[in-house]
């Protein structure tokens, strides 16, 4: 990348932990400029949109062409947290970059992801077919890569429960971390992505199906990388304007499944609590 170009901070997820809310709030700050679109996924090698080497450094820089020289530049891609090489790749380009990680009760975050995409008839089928999406909520092992690369003082953790309870305080703490002036975005009390928009037309199933089908045929992505990203962003914008309704999103999680997931995540939760000095006992029930 151009030697004068830098991104000052990057949000790494996890998915369904308030990343869209944070993106919209940060976009309102006069001293901050966020990428367009929100999720660039440039440093996530397992993303369907980054299988191609055609997504060049110039392409990445161009996502910030609207930014002014005085702006702090940032992006948020929830796929980065789970990706094994994202931390190293980000440090290679932006060694002084600050990292924002957003965390939520892993079982609830996973169920929220199912409700959002609604691409399987049951939650149990969803976690069976997409084990990599379950694994991403084993936060400790993924977060450790970023702590190793950037140091604990350059990694800021935001908890979803705090966003719900005290959104203004969450932003004030984040603005201190980023070194920008305090302000209250108009979007701070807006609830986003509460119900699935993808369920309205089955786009979730299409999206996950595309990931599986395009992976073995990466020539498609090599040929049309920017077009695929544009189409995906355009569909999201159209669906955001559609009225939301309940459908598959009402399918409950079986109590047995919940208990199995809580046990699965327990060890990682305990390690994370010790690592961050945070009481996370509520995540184990």
N, C-alpha and C positions, 0 to 999 in steps of 0.2 A: 504494500500500500504506500501511498504518498507519505513521505517522511513527516509532513506537517499535519497529517490526518490522525486523529485519535478519537476513540470513544471513551468517555470518562467513567461510565458505569453500565453494567449489564445485569438485567434481571434474568435469573436462570430457572424460575419455576419454584415449586412444582405445579403441574396443571390442577385446575379447580381449587386454587388457593388464593384467589383474588388478584390474579395478574392483570386481567383486563381493567378492573377497577383502578389498580395502581397506574397502569399506562395512561388512562384517561385523566387521572388526577395530576400526574407529572406533566402531561401535555399542556396543562393550564398554567404551569409556572413560567413566568416571564424570562427566567434565566436558564430554562431547560428546553432542549429540543429533542423530541423523541423521533425515532426512525419511522418511516412510512414505507410499508405497513408495519404493524406492531411486531409480528413474529417473522424475523428474517431467517432463523434456523441455519445461518451460514456456518456456524461452527459445530453443527450436529451432523456427524457423518452418517447417521442412520436415518435421516429424514429423507422422504421421497423427493423433496425439493433441493437437496444438496448432494444427490448422487452424481451430479454433473460438474465437471471442471469448467463448464461454461459460466458457472456462477463465479465470476472472477472478483479479485479485489476491487476492481473499478466498479463492478456492479454493487458491491457492498457499500462502497463510499457514496455511490449515487443515491442510496436510500436516505442520505443526510444532506442532499443538495439544498434543501430548503432552510438549513440551519445557518445562523449568523456566526461570526467569529467569536462573539462573546458568550455564546451558548455553551452550557455543558451538554454533551451529546450522550444519549442513552438508547438502549433497546431492551426488549424483554422477549425472550424465547424460552418457554417452559420446557422445551426438549433438551436444553443444555444440561440440566441437573443430572439426568440419567445417562448422558452420553459419556463414554469412557475417555474420550480424547478432547472434549470441549474445553476443559480447564487449561490444559497444556496449550491448545491452539490459541485461546484467548490471550494467555500470558505471552505467547510468542509475538503477537501483534500489539498488545496493549498491556505491558508489564505493570503499569501504575493504575490499571482499571480497578474500580470498586465493584464489588459483587453484592447483589441483593437476592436473597433467597426467601421464598415464602413457603410456609409449612402449615399443615392442617392435620387433624386426627386422620391417620392414614386410611383406616377403614371407611370413614365418612367421605374422604376425598375420592377414594376409588369408586364408591357407590355414586357419588356425584358425577364422576366421569362417565359412568354407565348411563346415568339419567340424561346427561348432556348429549351424548352421541346416539344413544338408543338404537344401537345397531345389532343387538341380539335380543331374542325373545325373553331371556331371563338374565338376571345378574350373575347367576352361577355359570351359565354358558359363556358370558362375557369374560369372566376371570379365567375360565378354562381355555378359551381360544386366544387370549392375549396376555400370556404370563409376563411379557416384558412391561406391560402397563401396571401389573401388580408390583413387580420388582422396583419400579421407580419410586415407590413409597417406602422403601427401606432407606430412609433418608441418610442415616449416618455414613454408610459406605460411599454414597455419592457426594455428600457434602464434604467429606474428608479430602477429596481430591482438590476442591477449591480452597480449602483451608491450607493445604500443603503448598499450593501454587501462589496464593495471594496473602496468606497470613490472616490470623483471626481478626486483627484490627481493621482489615479491609473487606470483611464480610459482614453484612448486616442482615440479621434474621427478623422476619416479620411473621407473626402468627395470625392465622385466619380468625381465631376467636377474638383477638385484639382488634382486628379490623371491624368486626361486628359490634363489639362493645364500645370501643373508643377510637373511631377512625381518625379524628383530628389529632389525638396524641400520637397515633401511629405515624402520621405524616410529619408532625413536628420532629419526632425522633429521627425520621429518615432525612428530613431537610438538614438537620444538624450533621448527620453522617456525610451528606453530600456537600456540605459547606455552602448552602444557599440560604437566602432570606426566608423567613417564615411567611406563609400566606395560607389562606383557606380556599381551596378550589371549590367551585360551584358543584362539582361532581361528587364531593366527599360523602354525601349521604345517599347517593344513588345506588340502588341494588342492581347489579348487572348479571346476566346469564343465569338468572334464578331458575328458569325452566328451559328445557331443551328446545332450541330452535331447529336443530338438525332433525329431530323426530318428526317435524311437521311434514317433511317430504322424503324421509329416508336418506337424507344426505350423509348421515353418519355412517350408514352401511356402505354407501358408495365410496366415502372417503377412506375407510379402512380397507375396503376391497381394492381400491386403487393402489394403496401402499403395498399390498401383497402382490398384486399383478404387475406393477411397474418395476419392482425390485429386480426380477430376473431379466427384464427387458429395458435396461437402463439407457439404451440408445434413444428411447422416446424422451427421457428426461434430458439426455445430452443435447437433443435437438431442440426441445422446447422448454427449457427450464424456466425462463422468465414468464412465458405464456401460462405455464401451469400454476405458478405462484399468483399471477394476476387473476386467473379464473377462480382459483380458490378464494382469494380475497374478495372478489366481486360477488361470488355466491354468498359469502358470509355477510356482506353488507346488505344484500337483498333480503336475506332471511331475517336480519335484525329488524327490518321494517315490517315484517309480517306479524299479525297478531299471534300471541302464544296460546297454546291450549294443552291441556293434560291428555296424555295418550299412554304410550308405553312407560312414560316417566313415573307413573303411579305404581308400577310393579314393585312390591316390597322386597327387601332383603330378608331371606330366611334367617331366623335367630341362630340356627346351627351354623350357617355360613358366617354370620357376624362373629360368633365366638371363635371359630376356626381362624379367621383373619386376625382377630385381636391377638391370639396366641402366636400367630405367624409373625406379627410385627412387634411383639412384646420386647424381645431382646434388643432390636434396633432402637425402639423407643427409649428403653432404659439407658442405652449407650449415648443416645442423643441428649437425654436429660442431664447426664453426667458431663458431657462435652460442653454443653451450653450453660450449665448451672440453672436449669429451668425445671420447674415442677411439671411433669407431664403424666402424672398418674391418671388423669382423666382419659388419656389415650388408651389405657389398658383396661377399659371397661365399656 
